[in-house]
Every structure is written in structure tokens, then in C-alpha cells.
Amino acid sequence: MHHGHYSNAPMKRNIQHLMKKSIGKRKKRFFFVVFNNRLYIYSRLIWEDNVAIIRKHNLEADLGLHTYTLGMNKYGDMVCFQ
């Protein structure tokens, strides 16, 4: 009985494609997490700087150097170009 030649090349190509797709998704997810963490840290640093500016200004206002006080709002973690 003659057995035909069986090639697993299509299955191998499909597995390789799925692996590349999976790796691509993991890379995107990793980039997204790293980007979000860095963005959070950056935003936090901006917020802390703005809190320091507000505190300094308000202390100066208490000393009579300014006629108004500052306060934090929902944009406190942004810079002017955002």
C-alpha cells in the first residue's frame, strides 16, 4: 500500500503566524503598561511640583506678599502643552 506524502508545512506556518501574533500582542501590552506607568510617574511629578508651587504661593500670601491664594483643581497633573 502506498502512503501519500504528508506535509505539515501549512500547520507549521499557521503555528508560526499565531506565535508571531501572540508575541506582537504581548509586546503591545507590555508597551502599554510601561507607557502608562511612565505617564503616571510623569503626571505625579508634575502634580507634586504644582502642589509645592501652590503651598509656597499661599505661604507668601499669608505673609502679605500676594493678595490671592491658589488651589488645586482637576488639571493639577498637567502642563500647559497638554
Legacy VTK file of the C-alpha trace (Angstrom):
# vtk DataFile Version 3.0
C-alpha trace
ASCII
DATASET POLYDATA
POINTS 82 float
0.000 0.000 0.000
1.406 3.360 -0.986
1.115 6.154 1.513
0.949 9.697 0.130
3.471 12.234 1.258
2.032 14.279 4.095
3.431 17.731 4.706
2.914 19.576 7.944
4.151 22.837 6.364
0.710 24.537 6.372
0.224 23.676 10.036
3.747 24.856 10.832
3.136 28.182 9.033
-0.139 28.612 10.919
1.556 27.954 14.280
4.346 30.397 13.407
1.757 33.018 12.441
-0.139 32.506 15.718
3.102 32.736 17.719
4.084 35.987 15.986
0.594 37.356 16.582
0.750 36.373 20.263
4.222 37.890 20.703
3.029 41.068 18.982
0.092 41.315 21.389
2.377 40.772 24.387
4.773 43.446 23.124
1.881 45.879 22.670
0.519 45.059 26.123
3.985 45.453 27.667
4.491 48.780 25.883
1.052 49.932 27.032
1.796 49.052 30.677
5.259 50.646 30.594
3.909 53.741 28.844
1.057 54.067 31.351
3.412 53.618 34.304
5.784 56.244 32.948
2.869 58.571 32.210
1.596 58.077 35.763
5.033 58.835 37.228
5.396 61.900 34.994
1.920 63.141 35.963
2.648 62.507 39.620
5.878 64.534 39.446
4.055 67.409 37.757
1.321 67.261 40.409
3.899 67.300 43.225
5.648 70.302 41.641
2.335 72.125 41.347
1.463 71.343 44.988
4.830 72.813 46.036
4.193 75.950 43.962
0.705 76.339 45.488
1.989 75.859 49.042
4.812 78.352 48.537
2.496 80.910 46.993
-0.103 80.510 49.749
2.541 80.886 52.474
3.702 84.061 50.758
0.051 85.200 50.610
-0.212 84.612 54.372
2.793 86.916 54.750
1.037 89.578 52.681
3.174 89.173 49.565
0.147 88.261 47.417
-3.478 89.360 47.545
-4.859 85.965 46.497
-4.322 82.280 47.189
-4.020 79.339 44.829
-5.737 75.959 44.949
-5.550 72.593 43.204
-8.028 71.566 40.530
-8.529 68.582 38.191
-5.782 69.849 35.881
-3.111 69.845 38.583
-1.177 66.964 36.995
-0.904 68.594 33.566
1.459 71.063 31.995
0.408 73.875 29.679
1.114 71.935 26.449
-1.188 69.059 27.352
LINES 1 83
82 0 1 2 3 4 5 6 7 8 9 10 11 12 13 14 15 16 17 18 19 20 21 22 23 24 25 26 27 28 29 30 31 32 33 34 35 36 37 38 39 40 41 42 43 44 45 46 47 48 49 50 51 52 53 54 55 56 57 58 59 60 61 62 63 64 65 66 67 68 69 70 71 72 73 74 75 76 77 78 79 80 81
